[in-house]
Every structure is written in structure tokens, then in C-alpha cells.
Amino acid sequence: MEAVARAADPLSLTEIMAATGLPKPTVHRTLALLEGSGILLREPQGKRYGPGPRLSALALDVVSGAAWRAPRHAILKSAVDEIGETCNLTMLDGTEVVYLDRVEAAWPLRLHLQSGSRVPAHCSASGKLLLALMPARARRRIVDALPMKEFTPGTISDRAAFEETLKRIRKDRYSTDNEEYLAGMICVAVPVENDQRSIPAALAVHAPATRLSLARALTHVPALRRAAARLVETFPEAGTTK
């Protein structure tokens, strides 16, 4: 499970043997058990293994656990107090972004998304950021699977244009959602990353465009980066390289 979870791409039986030091019969038998329980998933060609739905759910449960929830929520609240707009913490799960935590600003006009909510990765600031900063092969695999559904006139639905956007995000190390998912809503996201640039999550601020322009939202990037530097310590093994 650890070998597959840490790999940038699905692993073959031989690669799993090399990573674990276990003999072929043991690996073959264990893979069959893990696949049957939904912990690992075998590719359609049947030669490589990646995380299954149960392993992905387990990972989300670990990082969302009560031991980390309180300090994360306190950091998010501090960021909201400084910026004055809603902030959220997200992770990438396949082609979607999952909300780990969120603190609402005290405004009457706001978007309500509870922890556990999911939004498409291709039209959210956090989703584009986390995709852009993934290893190239893993990124290509997910980008190829994106539905690229058009939600608003601002949604980037052309794959070539989307790749160019990701290239720019890799350079800037922040991402924006300029009314791409919901008309009238803008968002700016920064990575939650450690010194080795291992990136478990993204931190974002969002608000109605009538209250906060994209240009003004970008002025909050330094505050977001400061909060992100504190948030990375609330992730298990935050100091290790993946």
C-alpha cells in the first residue's frame, strides 16, 4: 500500500517487488487481496496497480482526522481575519477537488460549501494549482481523464489552452479561478508545501467578484503563503519528501 501510494504512477508487479523486497508469490497474493477489497485498483490493461477507492478514502480520513482539524481550523480562521474573505483548504482526489476545511467570512453574500464537498479540478483555482504542480506523468494521466465540462463562459474547456494555463501556474506557483466554475465568483489559491516542495494541499480565498476583484484578490497571495507555511505542519509526514 505504501509503495503504491508514494509512487507518481501506477506500479507493475515487478516494480512493487523491487520497492518492497518481497518475493513474487507473496506480492501476487497480496495484490489480489488488496484489489479484491478495493484498496488497490488494477489498470484496464491489467499490468499496473494504483490506489483504489478505499485507499483514497483512507488517505482523506487520515488528513481530515480530529487530531489535525483544530489547529488547521485555527490557522484558516486567522487567515480569514487578516484577509476578510472566506478561505478553504483542499486536496486533489482524481479529477475533483475535495474540501478538507473551510472558514466563512462574516458577509451576507457568500458561497456555502461544507467539508467533504467536491468541485471539478479543471475549473477551480485549487484544482488547477494541484494539477500543475504534480509530477508530469501523473499530471498527464489525470488531465487526459478530465471531462473539461464548460460551466460558465470563462471555463477553460480546450485542452491545449488548459495545458498552457498549467504551464503558467507552475511558473507563478499560484492559481486563479476567474468566474470559471460559478459566474460572479473569483478565487486565488497557493500551494501548501514543505521545504522539499511536497504538496499535500492547496489554500484558497474566494469571494463574489462584486465585492473583491481578481486584481485585489491577488494582493492577498503573500498572506495566503504565510498561512500555507503554517498549515503544512498539520499534515502527517509534512517534513518528508514524497
Residue pairs with C-beta under 8 A, 6 or more apart in sequence:
1 34
1 39
1 40
1 55
3 11
3 16
3 19
3 20
4 10
4 11
4 16
4 40
4 49
4 50
4 51
4 55
5 51
5 55
5 59
6 242
7 15
7 19
7 50
8 134
8 135
8 137
8 138
9 48
9 50
9 135
9 137
9 138
9 141
10 43
10 48
10 49
10 50
11 19
11 48
11 49
11 50
12 47
12 48
12 49
13 24
13 27
13 28
13 31
13 47
13 49
16 22
16 27
16 31
16 49
17 23
17 24
17 27
20 27
22 30
31 40
31 42
31 49
34 40
34 49
34 52
35 41
35 42
35 49
35 52
37 52
37 54
38 52
38 53
38 54
38 55
39 51
39 52
39 54
39 55
39 58
40 49
40 50
40 51
40 52
40 55
41 49
41 50
41 51
41 52
41 53
42 48
42 49
43 49
43 50
51 59
56 93
56 94
60 91
60 93
60 98
60 100
62 236
63 91
63 100
63 200
63 201
63 235
63 236
64 100
64 101
64 115
68 234
68 235
68 236
69 101
71 234
72 89
72 100
72 101
72 231
72 234
73 101
73 103
75 227
75 230
75 231
75 234
76 87
76 88
76 89
76 101
76 102
76 103
76 203
76 227
76 231
77 103
78 227
79 87
79 103
79 203
79 205
79 223
79 224
79 227
80 86
80 87
80 103
80 104
80 105
82 223
82 227
83 105
83 205
83 220
83 223
83 224
84 105
85 105
85 107
85 205
85 206
85 207
85 211
85 212
85 217
85 220
86 102
86 103
86 104
86 105
86 107
86 110
86 111
86 205
86 206
86 207
87 102
87 103
87 203
87 204
87 205
87 224
87 227
88 99
88 101
88 102
88 103
88 113
88 126
88 203
88 204
88 206
89 99
89 100
89 101
89 102
89 192
89 201
89 202
89 203
89 231
90 97
90 98
90 99
90 100
90 124
90 126
90 127
90 130
90 189
90 201
90 202
90 204
91 97
91 98
91 100
91 130
91 200
91 201
91 202
92 98
92 121
92 126
92 127
92 130
92 131
92 134
92 142
93 118
94 142
94 145
95 120
95 121
95 122
95 142
95 145
95 146
95 147
96 118
96 119
96 120
96 121
96 127
97 118
97 119
97 120
97 121
97 124
97 126
97 127
97 130
97 202
98 116
98 117
98 118
99 113
99 114
99 115
99 116
99 117
99 118
99 119
100 115
100 201
101 115
102 113
102 114
102 115
104 110
104 112
105 207
107 207
107 211
109 208
109 210
109 211
110 207
110 208
111 182
111 185
111 206
113 119
119 127
119 181
120 127
120 146
120 147
120 149
120 151
120 181
121 127
121 128
121 130
121 131
121 142
121 146
122 128
122 131
122 146
122 147
122 148
122 149
122 155
122 156
122 162
123 149
123 151
123 152
123 155
123 156
123 177
123 180
123 181
124 177
124 180
124 181
124 187
124 189
125 175
125 176
125 177
125 187
125 188
125 189
125 202
125 204
125 206
126 175
126 187
126 189
126 202
126 204
128 165
128 166
128 169
128 175
128 177
128 189
129 169
129 174
129 175
129 189
129 190
129 191
129 202
130 191
130 199
130 201
130 202
131 139
131 142
131 143
131 166
132 139
132 165
132 166
132 167
132 169
132 170
132 175
133 169
133 170
133 173
133 191
133 193
133 197
133 199
134 142
139 166
143 159
143 162
143 163
143 166
146 162
148 156
148 157
148 158
148 159
148 162
149 155
149 157
150 157
151 180
151 181
151 182
152 179
152 180
152 181
152 182
152 183
153 183
154 178
154 179
154 180
154 183
155 180
155 181
156 162
156 165
156 180
169 175
173 190
173 191
174 188
174 189
174 190
174 218
174 221
174 224
175 188
175 189
175 202
176 186
176 187
176 188
176 189
176 214
176 217
176 218
177 185
177 186
177 187
177 188
177 189
177 206
178 186
178 214
179 185
179 186
179 209
184 208
184 209
184 210
185 206
185 207
185 208
185 209
186 206
186 207
186 208
186 209
186 212
186 213
186 214
186 217
187 204
187 205
187 206
187 217
188 204
188 205
188 206
188 214
188 217
188 218
188 220
188 221
188 224
189 202
189 203
189 204
189 224
190 202
190 203
190 204
190 221
190 224
190 225
190 228
191 199
191 201
191 202
191 203
191 228
192 199
192 200
192 201
192 202
192 203
192 228
192 231
192 232
192 235
193 199
193 228
193 232
194 232
194 238
194 239
195 239
196 240
196 241
198 238
198 240
198 241
198 242
200 232
200 235
200 238
201 231
201 235
203 224
203 227
203 228
203 231
204 224
205 217
205 220
205 224
207 217
232 238
